[in-house]
Amino acid sequence: MTWNPDQYLKFEQPRLRPAIDLLARLAVTAPESVYDLGCGAGNVTAMLAERWPEASIFGVDDSAEMLAQAGHTQSAVTWIRQSLADWAPPQPADVIFSNAALHWLPRHDRLFPALLDHLAPGGVLAVQMPRNFSAPSHTLIADTVRHGPWRHRLEHLLHPAPVAEPSDYYAMLASRAKSIDIWETEYLQILQGTDPVKEWTKGTWLKQFLDVLDEPERAEFEADYARRLRIAYPPMKDGKTLFPFRRLFMVVNA
């Protein structure tokens, strides 16, 4: 999937806040190597470089468009274009950090234990993933797919929620870790603009569906989806839209 940094960064601050909250929970003082998996446009990687200026910081992403944007943000970072599914550090890492990326990968029962194996003794795995897939913002994508002329071309993209229950991650990791902290936060995001929830998902989950369609069907799909969203997320009297969004966090010490 080709990413659009401009679309993604329309909501830079609310997307950044979970990464800030995750970073605040890390007690690591002097890591030598820090990897940001799914670094995207590099704004989170820049925070890691600021937090640990003496460390070797690596930003890993498979999007050339995102890495081109990232290259303008932080010269002290080594940027690596690579699929996260194939990633492994050349040496065990002290910190593996990932903000809103690993939900794109399958088989978490294999992925997360493998990430722990890539840590040096005393290393930390810190992950945030969206867990909002049962909310209207995402279920209404499926409704739009199934009730339009594009159904036969898009329905194969509909899958079960990619992020499991918190207890599932605890079960797969607790016996392998010295300590594990898992929590969820639901952010009440206050968005501005026309159809802001559509614009939000257009930068992430919705994009894979739109990429299959040509104009004018893409515009028709967006209009149908936006109509459904206006019912689920009506604007407030001041014109702003409240968008609750749940996220899952993990800090795992090896």
C-alpha positions in Angstrom: 0.0 0.0 0.0 1.3 3.4 -1.0 1.2 5.9 1.9 0.4 9.6 1.7 2.4 11.5 4.4 0.3 14.7 3.9 -3.0 12.9 4.5 -1.6 11.0 7.5 -0.2 14.2 9.1 -3.4 16.1 8.8 -4.0 14.9 12.4 -0.4 14.9 13.5 -1.0 15.9 17.1 -3.7 13.4 18.1 -1.7 10.7 16.3 1.4 11.7 18.2 -0.1 11.8 21.6 -0.2 8.0 22.1 3.5 7.8 21.2 4.3 10.5 23.8 2.3 8.6 26.4 4.1 5.3 25.6 7.5 6.9 25.7 6.8 8.4 29.1 6.3 4.9 30.5 9.9 3.8 29.5 12.5 3.8 32.3 15.4 3.0 30.0 18.3 5.4 30.8 21.2 4.8 28.4 20.3 2.4 25.5 22.9 1.9 22.8 20.5 0.9 20.0 16.9 2.0 19.6 14.7 0.9 16.7 11.4 2.6 15.7 9.5 0.0 13.7 7.0 1.5 11.3 8.6 5.0 11.7 6.5 6.5 9.0 7.2 10.2 8.6 9.7 10.2 11.4 8.1 12.5 13.9 8.1 9.8 16.6 11.7 8.8 15.7 12.8 12.3 16.3 11.4 12.1 19.9 13.4 8.9 20.4 16.6 10.7 19.2 15.9 13.6 21.5 15.2 11.3 24.5 18.4 9.3 23.9 20.9 11.5 22.1 23.8 9.2 22.7 22.1 6.1 21.3 22.1 4.8 17.7 18.6 5.5 16.5 17.1 3.5 13.5 13.8 4.2 11.8 12.4 1.3 9.9 9.6 1.5 7.3 8.7 0.0 4.0 7.2 3.1 2.5 9.5 5.2 0.3 7.1 8.1 0.5 7.1 8.1 4.3 10.9 7.7 4.5 11.4 10.6 2.1 9.4 12.8 4.5 11.2 11.3 7.5 14.6 12.2 6.0 13.8 15.9 6.4 13.0 15.6 10.1 16.1 14.2 11.9 19.6 13.8 10.5 20.9 11.8 13.4 18.7 8.9 12.6 19.6 6.0 10.3 16.6 5.3 8.0 16.0 1.8 6.8 13.6 0.8 4.1 12.5 -2.7 4.9 9.3 -4.7 5.4 8.6 -5.1 9.1 7.6 -8.7 8.5 11.2 -9.4 7.5 13.0 -7.2 10.0 15.7 -8.3 12.4 18.4 -6.2 13.9 22.0 -7.1 13.1 22.7 -7.1 16.9 20.2 -7.5 19.8 18.5 -4.2 20.4 18.1 -2.3 23.7 14.8 -0.7 22.7 12.3 -1.8 20.1 9.6 0.9 19.8 6.6 0.8 17.6 3.7 3.2 17.4 0.6 2.3 15.4 2.3 -0.1 13.0 2.3 -3.7 14.1 -1.4 -4.1 13.6 -0.7 -4.3 9.9 1.2 -7.5 10.3 -0.4 -11.0 10.8 0.3 -13.8 13.2 0.9 -11.8 16.4 1.4 -15.1 18.2 4.6 -15.5 16.3 5.5 -11.8 15.8 5.6 -10.6 19.4 7.7 -13.5 20.8 10.1 -13.0 17.9 10.5 -9.3 18.8 11.3 -10.3 22.3 14.0 -12.6 20.9 15.6 -9.6 19.2 16.1 -7.7 22.5 19.4 -7.6 24.4 19.3 -8.8 28.0 17.4 -6.1 29.9 16.0 -4.6 26.7 12.5 -3.2 26.3 9.7 -3.8 23.7 7.3 -0.8 23.7 4.3 -1.1 21.4 1.1 0.9 20.8 -1.6 -0.4 18.4 -5.0 1.0 17.6 -7.9 -1.2 18.9 -10.8 0.7 17.5 -11.9 -1.8 14.9 -15.3 -2.5 16.4 -16.1 1.3 16.4 -18.3 2.9 13.7 -15.2 4.5 12.1 -14.2 1.0 11.0 -17.4 -1.1 10.9 -19.0 1.5 8.6 -16.2 0.9 6.1 -17.4 -2.7 5.9 -21.0 -1.6 5.5 -20.0 0.7 2.7 -18.1 -2.1 1.0 -21.0 -4.5 1.2 -23.8 -2.1 0.1 -22.2 -0.7 -3.1 -21.4 -1.7 -6.7 -17.8 -2.2 -5.7 -18.5 -5.1 -3.3 -17.0 -7.8 -5.5 -13.7 -5.9 -5.8 -13.3 -4.8 -2.1 -14.9 -7.5 0.0 -11.7 -9.6 0.0 -10.0 -6.8 2.0 -12.4 -7.2 4.9 -10.8 -9.2 7.7 -11.3 -9.8 11.4 -9.9 -7.2 13.7 -6.1 -7.4 13.5 -5.5 -6.7 17.2 -6.4 -9.2 19.8 -7.6 -8.8 23.4 -5.1 -7.5 25.9 -5.3 -10.8 27.8 -4.1 -12.6 24.6 -0.9 -10.6 24.5 -0.3 -11.1 28.2 -0.7 -14.9 27.7 1.8 -15.0 24.8 4.4 -12.8 26.5 4.3 -13.0 30.3 6.2 -16.3 30.6 9.0 -15.0 28.4 9.4 -11.6 30.0 10.8 -10.3 33.3 7.9 -7.9 33.5 5.0 -6.8 31.3 2.7 -3.8 31.5 -0.4 -3.7 29.4 -3.1 -1.1 29.3 -5.7 0.6 27.1 -6.6 4.2 26.7 -9.6 5.6 24.9 -8.8 9.1 23.6 -11.6 11.5 23.0 -10.2 13.2 20.0 -11.7 16.6 19.1 -11.5 16.9 15.3 -12.2 19.9 13.0 -13.2 20.3 9.4 -15.6 18.6 7.0 -16.1 14.9 7.6 -13.1 14.7 9.8 -13.5 11.0 10.8 -13.4 10.1 7.1 -10.3 12.2 6.6 -8.8 10.4 9.6 -9.3 6.9 8.3 -8.4 8.0 4.8 -4.9 8.4 6.1 -4.8 4.8 7.4 -7.4 2.0 7.3 -9.6 3.4 4.6 -6.8 3.9 2.1 -6.4 0.2 1.2 -10.0 0.2 -0.1 -9.8 3.5 -2.0 -6.6 2.4 -3.7 -8.5 -0.3 -5.5 -11.1 2.1 -7.0 -10.8 4.5 -9.9 -12.6 7.8 -10.2 -15.5 8.4 -10.0 -16.2 5.3 -7.9 -13.6 6.4 -5.3 -15.5 9.7 -4.8 -18.8 7.8 -4.6 -17.4 5.4 -2.0 -16.1 8.3 0.1 -19.4 10.1 -0.1 -21.4 7.0 1.0 -19.0 6.3 3.8 -19.0 10.0 4.9 -22.8 10.0 5.0 -22.8 7.0 7.4 -20.2 8.6 9.6 -22.2 11.8 10.0 -24.9 9.8 11.7 -22.5 8.0 13.9 -20.3 11.0 14.7 -22.6 14.1 14.4 -20.8 17.5 14.7 -21.2 19.4 18.0 -22.8 22.8 18.1 -19.4 24.5 17.6 -18.8 22.4 14.5 -16.2 20.1 16.0 -16.5 16.3 16.0 -15.8 14.1 19.0 -14.1 10.9 17.9 -13.4 8.3 20.7 -10.4 6.1 19.8 -9.2 3.1 21.8 -5.5 2.1 21.8 -3.6 -0.8 23.3 -0.2 -0.3 24.9 2.5 -2.7 26.0 5.8 -2.3 27.7 7.7 -5.6 27.9 11.0 -6.0 29.7 13.2 -8.8 28.5 
